[in-house]
Amino acid sequence: MKSINSFLISALSAALLAGSALAAGPAAQPAKPDLAKGEAIYTQACVACHAADGNSGTPVNPKLAQQHPEYLMKQLAEFKSGKRANAVMSGMVAALSDDDMRNISYWLASKQAKPGFAKEKDTVAMGERIYRGGIPDRQIAACASCHSPNGAGMPSQYPRLSGQHAEYTAAQLVSFREGVRKNNLQMTQVAAKMNDREIKAVADYIAGLR
């Protein structure tokens, strides 16, 4: 009789737990991106600096087309919170909701990135060496290990770099090195060990990746 009672109690407990899970319903899912809304907001607020299709023609403003949406969402959220400091961008995103940032990010991800070009023949070999092999004697990892050999990056983890303006990439590396940009410890540690010539060389090489 004792074993039957134990079985009944166990069965009743399992049924109650199952009922509680059903009552709670499935976990809330993020809203599906609305690309039309993303385009509308982007056209109103972002196009002046980043171009109509996200392929900025101004070297100080990054190309955003075909960037991983998760990375873009993270950057927008950190501009809004102040974790990534930029007076212009902080003002631009101040009124954006999470859904707005998701819609913009996924719309940009749907646009085709235009290729860029390396310009510095004298340092392209150095840039390639750093990008593909790092600088072993200073324990600097190869950029390709995170951003992939062709600069496509890894979704949800590491941003796409290929074709990015060399001037913008170099400026970000310097910002990480100087502690101005503080929203990625790994990049801060890498950039801290690089000199100006190395930064410019690898940034120029990245511009020509495809």
Phi and psi in degrees as GROMACS dihedral restraints (atoms count N, CA, C in turn):
[ dihedral_restraints ]
;  ai    aj    ak    al  type     phi  dphi    fc
    3     4     5     6     1   -61.7    20    10
    4     5     6     7     1   -40.7    20    10
    6     7     8     9     1   -68.3    20    10
    7     8     9    10     1   -35.9    20    10
    9    10    11    12     1   -64.8    20    10
   10    11    12    13     1   -43.6    20    10
   12    13    14    15     1   -62.7    20    10
   13    14    15    16     1   -40.1    20    10
   15    16    17    18     1   -63.9    20    10
   16    17    18    19     1   -40.6    20    10
   18    19    20    21     1   -62.8    20    10
   19    20    21    22     1   -43.7    20    10
   21    22    23    24     1   -63.4    20    10
   22    23    24    25     1   -40.5    20    10
   24    25    26    27     1   -65.1    20    10
   25    26    27    28     1   -42.4    20    10
   27    28    29    30     1   -63.8    20    10
   28    29    30    31     1   -42.8    20    10
   30    31    32    33     1   -64.2    20    10
   31    32    33    34     1   -41.1    20    10
   33    34    35    36     1   -64.3    20    10
   34    35    36    37     1   -40.5    20    10
   36    37    38    39     1   -63.8    20    10
   37    38    39    40     1   -41.9    20    10
   39    40    41    42     1   -63.8    20    10
   40    41    42    43     1   -40.4    20    10
   42    43    44    45     1   -65.1    20    10
   43    44    45    46     1   -40.1    20    10
   45    46    47    48     1   -65.5    20    10
   46    47    48    49     1   -41.4    20    10
   48    49    50    51     1   -64.3    20    10
   49    50    51    52     1   -41.8    20    10
   51    52    53    54     1   -63.9    20    10
   52    53    54    55     1   -40.2    20    10
   54    55    56    57     1   -64.2    20    10
   55    56    57    58     1   -38.8    20    10
   57    58    59    60     1   -64.2    20    10
   58    59    60    61     1   -40.5    20    10
   60    61    62    63     1   -65.0    20    10
   61    62    63    64     1   -41.2    20    10
   63    64    65    66     1   -66.1    20    10
   64    65    66    67     1   -38.6    20    10
   66    67    68    69     1   -65.4    20    10
   67    68    69    70     1   -35.5    20    10
   69    70    71    72     1   -68.9    20    10
   70    71    72    73     1   -27.1    20    10
   72    73    74    75     1    79.9    20    10
   73    74    75    76     1   173.3    20    10
   75    76    77    78     1   -68.0    20    10
   76    77    78    79     1   154.7    20    10
   78    79    80    81     1   -61.0    20    10
   79    80    81    82     1   142.3    20    10
   81    82    83    84     1   -63.1    20    10
   82    83    84    85     1   132.3    20    10
   84    85    86    87     1  -102.6    20    10
   85    86    87    88     1   145.6    20    10
   87    88    89    90     1   -59.5    20    10
   88    89    90    91     1   148.3    20    10
   90    91    92    93     1   -60.9    20    10
   91    92    93    94     1   143.0    20    10
   93    94    95    96     1   -66.1    20    10
   94    95    96    97     1   134.5    20    10
   96    97    98    99     1   -57.8    20    10
   97    98    99   100     1   137.0    20    10
   99   100   101   102     1  -105.1    20    10
  100   101   102   103     1    99.5    20    10
  102   103   104   105     1   -66.0    20    10
  103   104   105   106     1   -32.0    20    10
  105   106   107   108     1   -65.3    20    10
  106   107   108   109     1   -42.7    20    10
  108   109   110   111     1   -67.0    20    10
  109   110   111   112     1   -39.1    20    10
  111   112   113   114     1   -60.6    20    10
  112   113   114   115     1   -43.5    20    10
  114   115   116   117     1   -63.9    20    10
  115   116   117   118     1   -40.7    20    10
  117   118   119   120     1   -62.9    20    10
  118   119   120   121     1   -44.8    20    10
  120   121   122   123     1   -68.3    20    10
  121   122   123   124     1   -43.0    20    10
  123   124   125   126     1   -59.8    20    10
  124   125   126   127     1   -45.6    20    10
  126   127   128   129     1   -62.6    20    10
  127   128   129   130     1   -33.6    20    10
  129   130   131   132     1   -78.3    20    10
  130   131   132   133     1   -39.2    20    10
  132   133   134   135     1  -110.4    20    10
  133   134   135   136     1   -24.4    20    10
  135   136   137   138     1  -114.9    20    10
  136   137   138   139     1   -20.3    20    10
  138   139   140   141     1   -62.9    20    10
  139   140   141   142     1   -30.9    20    10
  141   142   143   144     1   -61.1    20    10
  142   143   144   145     1   -33.6    20    10
  144   145   146   147     1  -100.3    20    10
  145   146   147   148     1   -31.3    20    10
  147   148   149   150     1  -112.1    20    10
  148   149   150   151     1     5.4    20    10
  150   151   152   153     1    75.2    20    10
  151   152   153   154     1   160.1    20    10
  153   154   155   156     1   -62.1    20    10
  154   155   156   157     1   -31.2    20    10
  156   157   158   159     1  -111.1    20    10
  157   158   159   160     1    14.2    20    10
  159   160   161   162     1    83.4    20    10
  160   161   162   163     1     1.6    20    10
  162   163   164   165     1   -99.6    20    10
  163   164   165   166     1    76.2    20    10
  165   166   167   168     1   -50.9    20    10
  166   167   168   169     1   135.6    20    10
  168   169   170   171     1   -98.4    20    10
  169   170   171   172     1     1.3    20    10
  171   172   173   174     1  -105.0    20    10
  172   173   174   175     1   117.3    20    10
  174   175   176   177     1   -55.0    20    10
  175   176   177   178     1   -28.6    20    10
  177   178   179   180     1   -79.5    20    10
  178   179   180   181     1   -13.4    20    10
  180   181   182   183     1  -107.9    20    10
  181   182   183   184     1   128.0    20    10
  183   184   185   186     1   -69.9    20    10
  184   185   186   187     1   150.9    20    10
  186   187   188   189     1   -74.5    20    10
  187   188   189   190     1   133.9    20    10
  189   190   191   192     1  -114.9    20    10
  190   191   192   193     1   -15.2    20    10
  192   193   194   195     1   -59.1    20    10
  193   194   195   196     1   137.5    20    10
  195   196   197   198     1    67.9    20    10
  196   197   198   199     1    11.2    20    10
  198   199   200   201     1   -72.6    20    10
  199   200   201   202     1   151.0    20    10
  201   202   203   204     1   -61.9    20    10
  202   203   204   205     1   128.1    20    10
  204   205   206   207     1   -62.0    20    10
  205   206   207   208     1   -34.4    20    10
  207   208   209   210     1   -63.3    20    10
  208   209   210   211     1   -38.4    20    10
  210   211   212   213     1   -67.1    20    10
  211   212   213   214     1   -44.8    20    10
  213   214   215   216     1   -61.0    20    10
  214   215   216   217     1   -42.9    20    10
  216   217   218   219     1   -60.9    20    10
  217   218   219   220     1   -42.0    20    10
  219   220   221   222     1   -62.6    20    10
  220   221   222   223     1   -44.4    20    10
  222   223   224   225     1   -65.6    20    10
  223   224   225   226     1   -43.6    20    10
  225   226   227   228     1   -60.9    20    10
  226   227   228   229     1   -43.7    20    10
  228   229   230   231     1   -63.1    20    10
  229   230   231   232     1   -36.6    20    10
  231   232   233   234     1   -78.5    20    10
  232   233   234   235     1   -28.5    20    10
  234   235   236   237     1   -63.7    20    10
  235   236   237   238     1   -42.4    20    10
  237   238   239   240     1   -66.5    20    10
  238   239   240   241     1   -40.4    20    10
  240   241   242   243     1   -79.0    20    10
  241   242   243   244     1   -17.5    20    10
  243   244   245   246     1    93.1    20    10
  244   245   246   247     1    -2.0    20    10
  246   247   248   249     1   -63.7    20    10
  247   248   249   250     1   -34.4    20    10
  249   250   251   252     1  -109.6    20    10
  250   251   252   253     1   115.2    20    10
  252   253   254   255     1   -85.6    20    10
  253   254   255   256     1   122.3    20    10
  255   256   257   258     1  -163.5    20    10
  256   257   258   259     1   111.6    20    10
  258   259   260   261     1   -59.3    20    10
  259   260   261   262     1   -40.8    20    10
  261   262   263   264     1   -67.3    20    10
  262   263   264   265     1   -50.5    20    10
  264   265   266   267     1   -68.2    20    10
  265   266   267   268     1   -35.1    20    10
  267   268   269   270     1   -61.2    20    10
  268   269   270   271     1   -39.3    20    10
  270   271   272   273     1   -69.0    20    10
  271   272   273   274     1   -36.4    20    10
  273   274   275   276     1   -68.9    20    10
  274   275   276   277     1   -34.1    20    10
  276   277   278   279     1   -96.8    20    10
  277   278   279   280     1    -4.2    20    10
  279   280   281   282     1   -53.6    20    10
  280   281   282   283     1   -37.4    20    10
  282   283   284   285     1   -95.9    20    10
  283   284   285   286     1     2.2    20    10
  285   286   287   288     1   -81.2    20    10
  286   287   288   289     1   137.8    20    10
  288   289   290   291     1   -86.5    20    10
  289   290   291   292     1   171.5    20    10
  291   292   293   294     1   -59.6    20    10
  292   293   294   295     1   -40.9    20    10
  294   295   296   297     1   -64.0    20    10
  295   296   297   298     1   -40.1    20    10
  297   298   299   300     1   -59.5    20    10
  298   299   300   301     1   -45.8    20    10
  300   301   302   303     1   -65.8    20    10
  301   302   303   304     1   -38.1    20    10
  303   304   305   306     1   -65.0    20    10
  304   305   306   307     1   -44.5    20    10
  306   307   308   309     1   -63.6    20    10
  307   308   309   310     1   -43.7    20    10
  309   310   311   312     1   -62.7    20    10
  310   311   312   313     1   -45.4    20    10
  312   313   314   315     1   -63.4    20    10
  313   314   315   316     1   -43.8    20    10
  315   316   317   318     1   -72.1    20    10
  316   317   318   319     1   -31.4    20    10
  318   319   320   321     1   -65.3    20    10
  319   320   321   322     1   -45.4    20    10
  321   322   323   324     1   -62.0    20    10
  322   323   324   325     1   -38.5    20    10
  324   325   326   327     1   -63.0    20    10
  325   326   327   328     1   -24.8    20    10
  327   328   329   330     1   -82.4    20    10
  328   329   330   331     1    -8.6    20    10
  330   331   332   333     1   -90.2    20    10
  331   332   333   334     1   146.2    20    10
  333   334   335   336     1   -80.8    20    10
  334   335   336   337     1   128.4    20    10
  336   337   338   339     1   -76.9    20    10
  337   338   339   340     1   139.5    20    10
  339   340   341   342     1   -88.1    20    10
  340   341   342   343     1   141.1    20    10
  342   343   344   345     1   -68.6    20    10
  343   344   345   346     1   155.7    20    10
  345   346   347   348     1  -115.6    20    10
  346   347   348   349     1  -171.8    20    10
  348   349   350   351     1  -144.1    20    10
  349   350   351   352     1   140.8    20    10
  351   352   353   354     1   -75.7    20    10
  352   353   354   355     1   142.9    20    10
  354   355   356   357     1  -116.6    20    10
  355   356   357   358     1   -22.0    20    10
  357   358   359   360     1   -99.2    20    10
  358   359   360   361     1    95.0    20    10
  360   361   362   363     1   -62.6    20    10
  361   362   363   364     1   -31.5    20    10
  363   364   365   366     1   -71.8    20    10
  364   365   366   367     1   -22.6    20    10
  366   367   368   369     1  -119.8    20    10
  367   368   369   370     1     2.8    20    10
  369   370   371   372     1   -63.2    20    10
  370   371   372   373     1   -34.2    20    10
  372   373   374   375     1   -66.1    20    10
  373   374   375   376     1   -40.4    20    10
  375   376   377   378     1   -63.6    20    10
  376   377   378   379     1   -45.1    20    10
  378   379   380   381     1   -59.8    20    10
  379   380   381   382     1   -42.8    20    10
  381   382   383   384     1   -65.0    20    10
  382   383   384   385     1   -41.1    20    10
  384   385   386   387     1   -62.1    20    10
  385   386   387   388     1   -43.2    20    10
  387   388   389   390     1   -68.1    20    10
  388   389   390   391     1   -44.0    20    10
  390   391   392   393     1   -63.8    20    10
  391   392   393   394     1   -42.3    20    10
  393   394   395   396     1   -91.8    20    10
  394   395   396   397     1   -26.6    20    10
  396   397   398   399     1  -125.2    20    10
  397   398   399   400     1    -5.7    20    10
  399   400   401   402     1    71.1    20    10
  400   401   402   403     1  -161.4    20    10
  402   403   404   405     1  -128.5    20    10
  403   404   405   406     1    88.0    20    10
  405   406   407   408     1   -56.6    20    10
  406   407   408   409     1   -39.0    20    10
  408   409   410   411     1   -69.2    20    10
  409   410   411   412     1   -11.8    20    10
  411   412   413   414     1  -117.1    20    10
  412   413   414   415     1    15.9    20    10
  414   415   416   417     1    54.7    20    10
  415   416   417   418     1    40.9    20    10
  417   418   419   420     1   -99.2    20    10
  418   419   420   421     1   118.0    20    10
  420   421   422   423     1   -71.4    20    10
  421   422   423   424     1   155.0    20    10
  423   424   425   426     1   -65.0    20    10
  424   425   426   427     1   135.2    20    10
  426   427   428   429     1   -59.3    20    10
  427   428   429   430     1   -35.8    20    10
  429   430   431   432     1   -62.0    20    10
  430   431   432   433     1   -24.3    20    10
  432   433   434   435     1   -65.8    20    10
  433   434   435   436     1   -26.4    20    10
  435   436   437   438     1  -108.3    20    10
  436   437   438   439     1   -37.2    20    10
  438   439   440   441     1   -98.6    20    10
  439   440   441   442     1     4.2    20    10
  441   442   443   444     1    75.6    20    10
  442   443   444   445     1   154.2    20    10
  444   445   446   447     1   -58.0    20    10
  445   446   447   448     1   -32.4    20    10
  447   448   449   450     1  -100.6    20    10
  448   449   450   451     1     9.6    20    10
  450   451   452   453     1    80.0    20    10
  451   452   453   454     1    12.3    20    10
  453   454   455   456     1   -75.6    20    10
  454   455   456   457     1   -14.5    20    10
  456   457   458   459     1    73.2    20    10
  457   458   459   460     1  -171.3    20    10
  459   460   461   462     1  -131.9    20    10
  460   461   462   463     1   120.6    20    10
  462   463   464   465     1   -52.0    20    10
  463   464   465   466     1   139.2    20    10
  465   466   467   468     1    72.5    20    10
  466   467   468   469     1    -5.4    20    10
  468   469   470   471     1  -125.6    20    10
  469   470   471   472     1   -59.9    20    10
  471   472   473   474     1  -127.4    20    10
  472   473   474   475     1   135.8    20    10
  474   475   476   477     1   -71.0    20    10
  475   476   477   478     1   155.8    20    10
  477   478   479   480     1   -68.4    20    10
  478   479   480   481     1   135.0    20    10
  480   481   482   483     1  -116.8    20    10
  481   482   483   484     1   -25.2    20    10
  483   484   485   486     1   -57.0    20    10
  484   485   486   487     1   133.1    20    10
  486   487   488   489     1    81.3    20    10
  487   488   489   490     1    -3.1    20    10
  489   490   491   492     1   -67.1    20    10
  490   491   492   493     1   146.2    20    10
  492   493   494   495     1   -54.3    20    10
  493   494   495   496     1   129.0    20    10
  495   496   497   498     1   -60.1    20    10
  496   497   498   499     1   -37.7    20    10
  498   499   500   501     1   -63.0    20    10
  499   500   501   502     1   -39.7    20    10
  501   502   503   504     1   -69.2    20    10
  502   503   504   505     1   -46.4    20    10
  504   505   506   507     1   -60.3    20    10
  505   506   507   508     1   -44.5    20    10
  507   508   509   510     1   -62.0    20    10
  508   509   510   511     1   -41.9    20    10
  510   511   512   513     1   -62.4    20    10
  511   512   513   514     1   -38.1    20    10
  513   514   515   516     1   -68.8    20    10
  514   515   516   517     1   -40.3    20    10
  516   517   518   519     1   -62.7    20    10
  517   518   519   520     1   -41.4    20    10
  519   520   521   522     1   -64.6    20    10
  520   521   522   523     1   -40.5    20    10
  522   523   524   525     1   -63.0    20    10
  523   524   525   526     1   -39.8    20    10
  525   526   527   528     1   -64.3    20    10
  526   527   528   529     1   -44.7    20    10
  528   529   530   531     1   -63.0    20    10
  529   530   531   532     1   -39.8    20    10
  531   532   533   534     1   -85.5    20    10
  532   533   534   535     1    -2.3    20    10
  534   535   536   537     1    80.7    20    10
  535   536   537   538     1    11.7    20    10
  537   538   539   540     1   -76.7    20    10
  538   539   540   541     1   -44.5    20    10
  540   541   542   543     1   -96.3    20    10
  541   542   543   544     1   122.2    20    10
  543   544   545   546     1  -123.1    20    10
  544   545   546   547     1    15.8    20    10
  546   547   548   549     1   -98.7    20    10
  547   548   549   550     1    18.3    20    10
  549   550   551   552     1  -155.9    20    10
  550   551   552   553     1   102.1    20    10
  552   553   554   555     1   -62.9    20    10
  553   554   555   556     1   -39.4    20    10
  555   556   557   558     1   -59.9    20    10
  556   557   558   559     1   -44.5    20    10
  558   559   560   561     1   -70.9    20    10
  559   560   561   562     1   -33.1    20    10
  561   562   563   564     1   -61.8    20    10
  562   563   564   565     1   -43.0    20    10
  564   565   566   567     1   -67.7    20    10
  565   566   567   568     1   -36.8    20    10
  567   568   569   570     1   -68.6    20    10
  568   569   570   571     1   -51.8    20    10
  570   571   572   573     1   -64.8    20    10
  571   572   573   574     1   -29.2    20    10
  573   574   575   576     1   -60.0    20    10
  574   575   576   577     1   -23.1    20    10
  576   577   578   579     1   -99.2    20    10
  577   578   579   580     1     2.8    20    10
  579   580   581   582     1  -107.4    20    10
  580   581   582   583     1   142.7    20    10
  582   583   584   585     1   -92.9    20    10
  583   584   585   586     1   173.4    20    10
  585   586   587   588     1   -59.5    20    10
  586   587   588   589     1   -42.1    20    10
  588   589   590   591     1   -64.2    20    10
  589   590   591   592     1   -40.7    20    10
  591   592   593   594     1   -66.6    20    10
  592   593   594   595     1   -40.9    20    10
  594   595   596   597     1   -62.6    20    10
  595   596   597   598     1   -46.9    20    10
  597   598   599   600     1   -64.2    20    10
  598   599   600   601     1   -38.2    20    10
  600   601   602   603     1   -65.7    20    10
  601   602   603   604     1   -47.8    20    10
  603   604   605   606     1   -71.1    20    10
  604   605   606   607     1   -33.6    20    10
  606   607   608   609     1   -65.1    20    10
  607   608   609   610     1   -39.9    20    10
  609   610   611   612     1   -67.5    20    10
  610   611   612   613     1   -40.1    20    10
  612   613   614   615     1   -62.5    20    10
  613   614   615   616     1   -43.0    20    10
  615   616   617   618     1   -59.4    20    10
  616   617   618   619     1   -37.1    20    10
  618   619   620   621     1   -58.6    20    10
  619   620   621   622     1   -28.6    20    10
  621   622   623   624     1   -95.9    20    10
  622   623   624   625     1     0.0    20    10
  624   625   626   627     1   -69.5    20    10
  625   626   627   628     1   145.4    20    10
